[in-house]
Amino acid sequence: MVKKIVSDLDLKDKKVLVRADFNVPMKDGAITNDNRIVEALPTIKYIIEQGGKVILFSHLGKVKAEEDKAKLSLQPVATRLTELLGKDVKFVAETRGEALESAIDALAAGDVLLFENTRFEDVDGKKESKNDPELGKYWASLGDVFVNDAFGTAHREHASNVGVATHIETAAGFLMEKEIKFIGGVVENPERPFVAILGGAKVSDKIGVIENLLKVADKVLIGGGMAYTFLKAQGKEIGQSLLEEDKIELANDLLARGEGKIVLPVDAVVTKEFSNDGEISTVSVDEIPQDLQSLDIGPATIELFKKELEGAKTVVWNGPMGVFEMSNFAKGTIGVCEAIAHLEGATTIIGGGDSAAAAMDLGFADKFTHISTGGGASLEYLEGKELPGIKSISEK
């Protein structure tokens, strides 16, 4: 099924509703990483160039009570957008009502308006998060067409995506189109050999992803805390390393189903304390001492993973290889990141979350074909699930 994209729409003099993902990290009222705003710019600029009137909206954080509103306003996003676009972005501190409607009516072709955090509607009965039909219909009434560019919320059925799309012609923005092409493409028709690298803390967070990728990938390399449940399933001593006792049987089952496909670490960086200051050593996964815990993959595993990546045509990476926030346990994540970044002739995709943050922090962002902006959404997409936010976009 081919979805409409923003370039399929006639936008001239139209009021164009744009659901963006401006759920950016904030500290003391300041944006600490504007990547999601930057990723929304191609769609916004295109609508401006086509003479449309841009009406932006997004959620930011979780708004559970009236007092949450003060620290979760989208005002700082409007300020940053003004700087990035080089033109004034009008901010309306309301999610509905006369002030918002008048401001929209006053827009000229090429103007940009951002209205307040859609989750402000959750304070009184979770209207946004529970896809209140009246709210979705109201927001749809503010525009002529709807562009959904918020992949980060595509796995949620909210008033601001599915609710609006129910009442109005809907197209994907350029960022959403990219996510459908790359993450969707991995699941449906990857160029082979296809290697998936999965990390992060828990097997339970990635069960669906592992099961689905075992069907489509040629190799699945597993690192991070989740690897130790698999090693335990193989009967190995893992010391004090992270273990999900109730997932050992599942890990055994996955190892049987993925025989010849699943590749596990062969060495580990171990320490006594969960701290960057303790004594560290590298040991074989067959020799992890009972009183130590592993917080990263070792150099032999990095080399093994590099070898498995040789010749790959499609690579998807989701989840760090260790506790990369601590420098002593970041080498595995850095090594894998470098290995993928230097592959030639491969489509390389990071499935959002911590691995995306790691690639950006390490300065490798431009070395990847695509870095997903959606953590939970990209995971569910990799599981092969149909995402409500994508399903609700009109067909071509």
C-alpha positions as a printed Julia matrix, in Angstrom:
396×3 Matrix{Float64}:
   0.0     0.0    0.0
   1.5     3.28  -1.09
   0.76    6.26   1.13
   0.19    9.84   0.03
   3.08   12.15   0.82
   3.07   15.91   1.28
   4.3    16.49  -2.29
   1.11   14.79  -3.61
  -1.05   17.57  -2.13
  -2.09   20.93  -3.55
  -0.94   23.25  -0.76
  -1.27   26.74  -2.24
  -3.22   29.01   0.15
  -4.3    25.92   2.1
  -4.31   25.72   5.89
  -1.94   22.78   6.37
  -2.12   20.98   9.72
   1.23   19.37  10.51
   1.61   16.87  13.35
   5.33   17.11  14.11
   7.35   15.33  16.77
   8.78   18.1   18.93
   9.08   15.87  21.99
  12.58   17.2   22.65
  14.68   16.83  25.81
  14.49   19.94  28.02
  16.41   21.13  31.06
  15.38   24.23  33.03
  13.19   25.4   30.15
  15.97   25.04  27.54
  16.13   22.49  24.7
  19.17   20.22  25.14
  18.92   18.42  21.77
  17.04   19.91  18.79
  17.45   16.93  16.42
  13.7    16.27  16.19
  13.05   19.92  15.29
  15.77   19.84  12.63
  14.31   16.62  11.16
  10.92   18.35  10.73
  12.37   21.26   8.7
  12.22   19.73   5.17
   8.45   19.22   5.42
   7.84   22.68   6.94
  10.03   24.43   4.35
   8.33   22.57   1.49
   4.87   23.72   2.62
   6.14   27.32   2.94
   7.64   27.15  -0.58
   4.33   25.82  -1.97
   2.44   28.77  -0.46
   0.69   26.83   2.29
  -0.14   28.13   5.76
   1.67   25.93   8.28
  -0.18   25.0   11.5
   2.16   22.91  13.65
   1.25   20.86  16.72
   3.02   18.28  18.88
   3.1    16.71  22.3
   5.95   17.27  24.78
   6.49   14.95  27.74
   3.68   13.58  29.9
   1.17   16.07  31.25
  -0.71   14.49  34.14
  -1.6    17.51  36.28
  -2.08   21.26  35.94
   1.35   21.94  37.49
   3.11   19.96  34.71
   2.06   22.59  32.16
   4.52   25.25  33.32
   7.59   23.15  32.42
   6.14   21.47  29.31
   5.13   24.37  27.1
   6.15   24.32  23.42
   7.15   28.01  23.58
  10.92   27.16  23.51
  10.28   25.06  20.38
   8.67   28.07  18.65
  11.73   30.16  19.55
  14.14   27.53  18.16
  12.04   27.05  15.02
  12.12   30.81  14.42
  15.94   30.66  14.52
  16.18   27.59  12.29
  13.69   28.81   9.67
  14.93   32.4    9.73
  11.33   33.59   9.92
   8.88   34.32  12.7
   6.92   31.35  14.07
   3.77   32.54  15.8
   3.11   30.69  19.05
  -0.4    30.3   20.46
  -0.44   29.12  24.07
  -3.79   27.3   23.62
  -4.86   23.91  22.28
  -8.33   25.13  21.21
 -10.61   28.15  21.31
 -11.13   31.59  19.84
  -7.55   32.87  20.22
  -6.22   29.87  18.26
  -8.93   30.06  15.59
  -8.4    33.83  15.07
  -4.62   33.37  14.79
  -5.11   30.65  12.16
  -7.6    32.77  10.21
  -5.05   35.63  10.16
  -2.31   33.49   8.57
  -1.04   34.46   5.12
   0.56   32.07   2.6
   3.97   30.96   3.9
   3.23   31.84   7.54
   4.01   29.39  10.34
   2.08   28.92  13.59
   2.69   26.48  16.43
   0.01   25.81  19.01
   0.43   24.48  22.53
   1.37   20.97  23.7
  -1.41   18.55  22.66
  -0.98   16.66  25.95
  -2.34   19.68  27.84
  -5.65   18.09  26.8
  -4.78   15.06  28.98
  -5.16   16.91  32.3
  -8.93   16.64  32.05
  -9.61   13.03  31.06
  -6.71   12.08  28.74
  -8.5    13.46  25.69
  -5.36   13.46  23.5
  -3.89   10.1   24.6
  -7.24    8.29  24.46
  -8.11    9.68  21.01
 -11.18   11.63  22.12
 -13.33   11.76  18.92
 -14.59   15.3   19.59
 -11.02   16.61  20.01
  -9.74   14.95  16.84
 -12.69   16.36  14.9
 -12.09   19.85  16.33
  -8.39   19.89  15.41
  -9.23   18.61  11.91
 -11.67   21.53  11.5
  -8.76   23.99  11.84
  -7.19   23.01   8.52
  -7.81   22.02   4.9
  -5.33   19.11   4.75
  -3.31   17.16   7.31
   0.36   16.16   7.09
   1.5    13.58   9.66
   5.26   13.84  10.12
   5.45   12.46  13.68
   6.83    8.94  13.35
   7.73    9.0   17.05
   4.02    8.69  17.91
   2.99    6.48  14.97
   2.57    3.48  17.31
  -0.01    5.43  19.37
  -3.65    6.01  18.48
  -4.02    9.62  19.64
  -6.39   12.46  18.78
  -3.53   14.42  17.19
  -2.69   11.74  14.63
  -5.4     9.09  14.08
  -8.2    11.34  15.39
  -7.42   14.19  12.99
  -6.81   11.81  10.06
 -10.32   10.35  10.45
 -11.85   13.63   9.27
  -9.48   15.08   6.66
  -7.24   14.2    3.71
  -3.95   13.01   5.23
  -0.44   12.64   3.81
   2.93   11.64   5.27
   5.57   14.32   5.73
   9.06   13.74   4.36
  10.37   12.41   7.68
   7.47    9.94   8.01
   8.06    8.91   4.38
  11.73    8.2    5.2
  10.8     6.08   8.21
   8.29    4.06   6.16
  10.91    3.56   3.43
  13.81    2.53   5.66
  12.34    0.86   8.75
   9.36   -0.54   6.83
  11.69   -1.65   4.02
  13.87   -3.61   6.45
  10.88   -5.64   7.59
   9.31   -6.15   4.19
  12.09   -6.48   1.62
  15.7    -5.96   2.78
  18.67   -6.2    0.43
  20.75   -9.19   1.52
  22.83  -10.13   3.41
  20.78   -8.46   6.17
  22.39   -8.23   9.63
  20.51   -7.02  12.72
  22.36   -5.91  15.86
  20.34   -5.76  19.06
  21.43   -4.49  22.45
  19.98   -2.77  25.47
  19.19   -4.03  28.92
  16.31   -6.47  28.65
  15.24   -9.37  26.46
  11.64   -8.6   27.45
  11.86   -5.19  25.69
  12.86   -6.84  22.41
  11.05  -10.21  22.29
   8.82   -9.24  19.35
  11.74   -7.64  17.5
  13.97  -10.71  17.91
  11.16  -13.06  16.83
  10.36  -11.01  13.74
  14.0   -10.38  12.76
  14.8   -14.09  13.04
  12.3   -14.54  10.19
  13.84  -11.87   7.94
  17.49  -11.32   8.93
  20.44  -13.49   7.87
  22.24  -12.84  11.18
  21.11  -11.41  14.54
  23.99  -10.18  16.73
  23.05   -9.74  20.38
  24.93   -7.56  22.88
  24.07   -5.38  25.86
  22.56   -6.57  29.12
  20.09   -8.79  27.27
  22.9   -11.06  26.04
  23.47  -12.51  29.53
  20.03  -14.13  29.69
  20.95  -15.93  26.44
  24.38  -16.93  27.81
  22.7   -18.22  30.98
  20.32  -20.23  28.79
  23.43  -21.85  27.29
  24.42  -22.92  30.8
  27.2   -20.36  31.28
  28.14  -18.69  34.57
  27.29  -14.98  34.2
  28.19  -13.81  37.72
  26.24  -10.75  38.83
  25.44   -9.69  35.23
  21.93   -8.6   34.32
  19.58  -11.6   34.14
  15.89  -12.01  33.46
  15.34  -15.34  35.19
  11.79  -15.68  33.83
  13.06  -15.3   30.24
  15.66  -18.1   30.25
  13.22  -20.59  28.71
  12.25  -18.08  26.02
  15.95  -17.38  25.32
  16.49  -21.13  24.9
  13.59  -21.31  22.47
  14.92  -18.33  20.47
  18.41  -19.87  20.35
  16.92  -23.1   18.97
  14.86  -21.22  16.37
  17.78  -18.97  15.49
  20.44  -21.69  15.27
  23.13  -20.48  12.9
  21.64  -16.98  12.93
  22.05  -15.7   16.5
  25.57  -14.54  17.41
  26.38  -13.89  21.09
  29.36  -12.18  22.78
  32.52  -14.22  23.33
  34.11  -11.92  25.92
  32.98   -9.36  28.48
  34.26   -6.35  30.4
  33.61   -7.12  34.07
  33.7    -5.2   37.34
  32.47   -5.49  40.92
  30.52   -2.23  41.24
  28.05   -0.57  38.88
  30.41    2.39  38.63
  32.97    3.93  36.28
  35.59    4.02  39.07
  35.97    0.34  39.93
  38.65   -2.07  38.73
  37.8    -3.6   35.35
  39.04   -6.63  33.45
  38.17   -8.49  30.25
  37.32  -12.17  30.44
  35.92  -14.9   28.19
  32.15  -15.44  28.59
  33.13  -18.95  29.74
  35.08  -17.47  32.67
  32.94  -14.72  34.22
  33.69  -14.78  38.01
  30.68  -15.33  40.27
  31.17  -12.06  42.16
  31.6    -9.8   39.08
  29.17   -8.34  36.55
  29.63   -7.59  32.88
  28.85   -4.05  31.73
  30.15   -4.22  28.14
  31.2    -6.56  25.36
  34.94   -7.11  25.04
  37.38   -6.55  22.11
  37.08  -10.12  20.8
  33.3    -9.67  20.5
  33.76   -6.36  18.67
  36.03   -8.18  16.18
  33.55  -11.06  15.86
  30.68   -8.62  15.17
  32.84   -6.75  12.63
  33.48  -10.04  10.82
  29.75  -10.86  10.79
  29.08   -7.41   9.29
  31.5    -7.86   6.38
  29.66   -7.8    3.08
  26.3    -6.9    4.63
  23.98   -4.94   2.34
  21.4    -4.01   5.02
  22.17   -3.38   8.69
  19.76   -2.34  11.41
  21.06   -1.52  14.89
  18.92   -1.03  17.98
  20.33   -0.79  21.5
  23.81   -0.15  22.98
  26.33   -2.93  23.64
  27.03   -1.88  27.22
  26.55    0.9   29.76
  27.86    3.42  27.23
  27.13    6.4   29.49
  30.22    5.32  31.5
  33.47    5.7   29.53
  34.93    2.39  30.76
  31.95    0.52  29.31
  31.44    2.47  26.08
  34.05    0.74  23.92
  31.65   -1.98  22.69
  29.04    0.51  21.54
  31.74    2.73  19.96
  33.29   -0.29  18.21
  29.98   -1.47  16.75
  29.06    2.07  15.76
  32.4     2.52  13.94
  32.11   -0.88  12.25
  28.66   -0.05  10.83
  29.66    3.53   9.93
  32.57    2.31   7.8
  30.65   -0.33   5.84
  30.67    0.35   2.12
  27.68   -0.12  -0.15
  25.31   -0.96   2.7
  22.02    0.59   3.82
  22.63    1.26   7.52
  19.77    2.09   9.85
  19.65    2.93  13.54
  16.29    2.15  15.13
  16.06    5.16  17.43
  16.51    5.28  21.2
  19.89    4.97  22.96
  21.77    3.73  19.89
  20.69    6.85  17.96
  21.86    9.02  20.87
  25.18    7.13  20.95
  25.8     7.6   17.2
  25.09   11.32  17.49
  27.23   11.74  20.63
  30.1     9.91  18.93
  29.86   12.09  15.81
  28.81    9.3   13.44
  25.3    10.55  12.64
  26.12   11.46   9.01
  27.74    8.07   8.39
  24.42    6.21   8.62
  21.83    5.97   5.86
  19.0     6.64   8.31
  18.64    7.32  12.03
  15.08    6.77  13.2
  13.48    9.5   15.31
  11.13    7.05  17.0
  12.25    4.73  19.81
   9.05    2.83  20.63
   7.6     3.32  17.15
  10.67    1.92  15.39
  10.73   -1.09  17.75
   7.07   -1.9   17.01
   7.67   -1.38  13.28
  10.64   -3.8   13.46
   8.31   -6.27  15.16
   6.26   -6.2   11.96
   3.27   -4.49  13.59
   0.95   -2.17  11.68
   1.28    1.27  13.28
  -2.0     3.21  13.71
  -0.37    6.54  12.81
   0.81    5.14   9.47
  -2.37    3.15   8.8
  -4.43    6.36   9.11
  -2.53    8.14   6.31
  -4.53    8.28   3.05
  -3.6     5.89   0.24
  -2.27    7.34  -3.02
